[in-house]
Amino acid sequence: MIRTRRRQPGSIAGTLANLSQALERSLFAESLARRPGLLQGLDPRVKLVGLLVLLLATGLARNPATLILLYLGSLVLAFASRIPLGFFVKRIWLSVLLFSGVVALPALFLTQGSAWVKLPLGLAISRAGAQTAALLVLRVGTSMSLAILLVLTTAWNSLLKAMAVLHLPEVVVLVLGMAYRYIELLLRLTNDLVLARRSRIVGQLSGAQERRLLGATAGALLARSLDLSGEVYLAMQARGFRGYPRTLDQFRMRGRDWAAVLTVVCLAAAATWLGR
């Protein structure tokens, strides 16, 4: 009996699947901000200021145990805000290990100190190098966890309005608002463009033909994306945008917001003192 190898999906089908998954993740992330959770019920200004304070405490902490406690606190907040922990952890640590892990890798071997683990070819991991790499990875992972918590539990328009209320530069608010709308529309445009080309293909394409088709698609997408950036700005202006985001919800400090402010200040002070 002769076994035939199952043909893997082509690059066009893979690209289409990746775009669809990106759109699904974007819609899922937006739905999390509407869930009745702990952080969703707080004033966006409180969450933004709390994030900045905790990020400062994370940056000042020099003790791995303190960073681990801060990270565990972010997991507790994610659970209380009804964010799936598997989705939350995977979203963060894949990026952290891919980028920060690569940056921290040389510190294992280049930092001077007593040898902790000896490897072949005369290489050795120093104890000080392992501690430096662990601090870097933990600090980046904790900071990303706190930032992702803010984004997942706050509607984008409310977050932009909170930035404007706290007197962040209008240029920053404008760029962030346009970038969010532009990326979302660009994903949809790319998905429609790839799907349209895929629907006109009959039979299987060779690798060279698929690469040629993807190159032509990328060129068409680049030309349309340049026009799209101007259209996004004009559409935002036509709907009343003048550099200041407006929402139907009015910000109002309540008792739980003041309690959250007090809790964040106490946690940041404790983390700074313990992390010395």
C-alpha positions in Angstrom: 0.0 0.0 0.0 1.4 3.4 -1.0 1.0 6.3 1.4 0.5 9.7 -0.1 1.6 12.7 1.9 -1.2 15.0 2.8 -0.8 18.3 1.0 -0.5 21.2 3.4 -2.5 24.3 2.8 -0.9 26.9 0.5 0.5 30.2 1.6 -2.6 32.0 0.4 -4.9 29.9 2.5 -2.5 30.2 5.4 -2.5 34.0 5.1 -6.2 34.1 4.9 -6.5 31.9 8.0 -4.0 34.1 9.9 -6.0 37.3 9.0 -9.2 35.7 10.1 -7.7 34.7 13.4 -6.4 38.3 13.9 -9.8 39.7 13.3 -11.4 37.2 15.7 -8.9 38.1 18.4 -9.6 41.8 17.9 -13.3 41.3 18.2 -12.8 39.1 21.3 -10.6 41.7 22.9 -13.3 44.4 22.4 -15.9 42.1 24.0 -13.8 41.7 27.1 -14.1 45.5 27.9 -17.9 45.1 28.0 -17.9 42.3 30.6 -19.1 43.0 34.1 -15.8 42.6 35.8 -13.7 44.3 38.5 -11.6 46.5 36.4 -14.4 47.2 33.8 -16.3 48.9 36.5 -13.6 51.4 37.4 -13.1 54.9 36.1 -10.7 54.8 33.1 -8.7 57.7 34.6 -8.1 55.6 37.7 -7.0 52.6 35.6 -4.6 54.8 33.6 -3.0 56.5 36.6 -2.9 53.2 38.4 -1.1 51.6 35.5 1.5 54.3 35.4 2.1 54.1 39.2 2.5 50.3 39.1 4.7 50.5 36.0 7.0 52.8 38.0 7.0 50.4 40.9 7.8 47.5 38.6 10.7 49.5 37.0 12.2 50.3 40.4 11.9 46.8 41.8 15.2 44.9 42.0 14.0 41.8 43.8 12.6 38.9 41.7 10.2 38.0 44.5 8.6 41.4 44.3 8.2 41.2 40.6 6.6 37.7 41.0 4.1 39.1 43.5 3.2 41.9 41.2 2.7 39.5 38.3 0.5 37.2 40.5 -1.5 40.3 41.4 -2.1 41.0 37.7 -3.3 37.4 37.3 -5.8 37.9 40.2 -7.0 41.1 38.6 -7.4 39.3 35.3 -9.5 36.6 36.9 -11.6 39.1 38.8 -12.2 41.0 35.5 -13.4 37.8 33.8 -10.5 37.5 31.4 -9.6 33.9 30.4 -6.3 33.2 32.1 -5.1 31.0 29.3 -5.7 33.7 26.7 -4.1 36.3 29.0 -1.0 34.3 29.8 -0.4 33.1 26.2 -0.9 36.6 24.8 1.9 38.0 27.0 4.6 35.3 27.5 4.9 34.3 23.9 6.0 37.8 23.0 8.1 38.2 26.2 10.1 35.0 25.7 10.5 35.7 22.0 11.9 39.2 22.3 13.0 39.7 25.9 14.4 36.2 26.2 16.6 36.8 23.2 17.8 40.1 24.6 18.5 38.5 28.1 20.2 35.4 26.7 23.7 37.0 26.4 23.6 38.2 30.0 23.7 34.6 31.1 27.2 34.1 29.8 28.7 37.6 29.7 27.9 38.8 33.3 30.8 38.1 35.5 30.4 36.1 38.7 30.7 32.6 40.2 29.7 29.8 37.8 26.3 28.5 38.6 25.7 26.0 35.7 28.6 24.6 33.6 28.0 23.8 30.0 30.1 22.1 27.3 32.6 24.0 25.2 33.8 25.9 28.3 30.6 27.9 28.7 29.2 28.7 32.1 26.1 30.5 33.3 27.0 32.8 36.2 24.7 33.3 39.1 24.7 37.0 38.6 23.9 36.6 34.9 20.9 34.3 35.7 19.6 36.8 38.2 20.0 39.7 35.7 18.2 37.8 32.9 15.4 36.7 35.3 14.9 40.3 36.4 14.7 41.5 32.9 12.2 38.9 31.8 10.1 39.3 34.9 10.1 43.0 34.7 9.0 43.0 31.0 6.4 40.3 31.6 4.9 42.1 34.6 4.8 45.5 32.7 3.2 43.9 29.7 0.6 42.1 31.9 -0.4 45.4 33.5 -0.6 47.2 30.2 -2.6 44.4 28.5 -5.0 44.5 31.5 -5.7 48.2 30.9 -6.3 47.7 27.2 -8.5 44.6 27.6 -10.7 46.1 30.3 -11.2 49.6 28.8 -13.1 50.6 25.7 -10.7 52.3 23.3 -12.6 55.6 23.1 -12.8 55.8 26.9 -9.1 55.2 27.2 -8.4 57.9 24.7 -10.7 60.3 26.5 -8.9 59.5 29.8 -5.6 60.3 28.2 -7.0 63.6 27.0 -8.5 64.4 30.4 -5.1 63.8 32.1 -3.6 66.3 29.6 -1.5 64.0 27.5 -0.4 65.7 24.3 -3.2 66.0 21.8 -0.8 64.7 19.1 -0.3 61.4 21.0 -4.1 61.0 21.5 -4.7 61.8 17.8 -2.1 59.3 16.5 -3.3 56.5 18.8 -6.9 57.1 17.8 -6.1 57.0 14.1 -3.7 54.0 14.4 -6.4 51.9 16.1 -9.0 52.6 13.4 -6.4 52.3 10.6 -5.1 48.9 11.8 -8.6 47.5 12.2 -9.6 48.7 8.7 -6.3 47.5 7.2 -6.9 44.0 8.6 -10.3 43.9 7.1 -9.1 45.3 3.8 -6.3 42.7 3.6 -8.7 39.9 4.5 -11.1 40.9 1.8 -8.3 41.3 -0.8 -6.8 37.9 -0.1 -10.2 36.3 0.0 -11.2 37.9 -3.4 -8.0 36.6 -5.0 -8.4 33.2 -3.5 -12.0 32.9 -4.8 -10.7 33.4 -8.4 -8.3 30.5 -8.2 -9.2 27.2 -9.8 -7.1 24.2 -8.8 -3.7 24.1 -7.1 -1.0 26.7 -7.6 2.7 25.9 -7.6 5.0 27.6 -5.0 6.3 30.1 -7.5 2.8 31.0 -8.6 1.6 31.5 -5.0 4.6 33.7 -4.3 4.0 35.8 -7.4 0.3 36.2 -6.5 1.2 37.2 -2.9 3.7 39.7 -4.2 1.0 41.3 -6.5 -1.4 41.3 -3.6 1.1 43.0 -1.3 1.7 45.7 -4.0 -2.0 46.3 -4.4 -2.4 46.4 -0.6 0.4 49.0 -0.2 -1.2 51.3 -2.8 -4.6 51.0 -1.2 -3.2 51.4 2.3 -1.8 54.8 1.4 -5.2 56.0 0.3 -6.8 54.4 3.4 -4.8 56.5 5.9 -6.2 59.7 4.4 -9.7 58.3 4.2 -9.6 57.2 7.9 -8.7 60.8 9.0 -11.4 62.4 6.8 -14.0 59.9 8.0 -13.1 60.7 11.6 -13.4 64.4 10.9 -16.7 64.0 9.2 -18.0 62.3 12.4 -17.0 65.2 14.5 -13.5 64.3 15.6 -11.3 67.3 16.3 -8.4 65.7 18.1 -10.4 65.2 21.4 -12.3 61.9 21.8 -15.9 62.2 22.9 -18.0 59.4 24.5 -21.5 59.2 25.8 -20.2 58.1 29.2 -19.3 60.9 31.6 -16.4 60.2 34.0 -17.4 60.4 37.6 -15.4 59.3 40.6 -17.2 56.9 43.0 -16.3 55.2 46.2 -14.8 52.2 44.6 -12.6 54.4 42.4 -11.2 56.2 45.4 -10.7 52.8 47.1 -8.8 51.6 44.0 -6.6 54.7 44.1 -5.7 54.1 47.7 -5.0 50.4 47.1 -2.7 51.1 44.1 -0.7 53.7 46.0 -0.3 51.3 49.0 0.7 48.4 46.7 3.2 50.6 44.7 4.8 51.9 47.9 5.1 48.4 49.4 6.5 47.0 46.1 9.1 49.8 45.9 10.1 49.3 49.6 10.3 45.5 49.3 12.0 45.6 45.9 15.0 47.6 47.0 
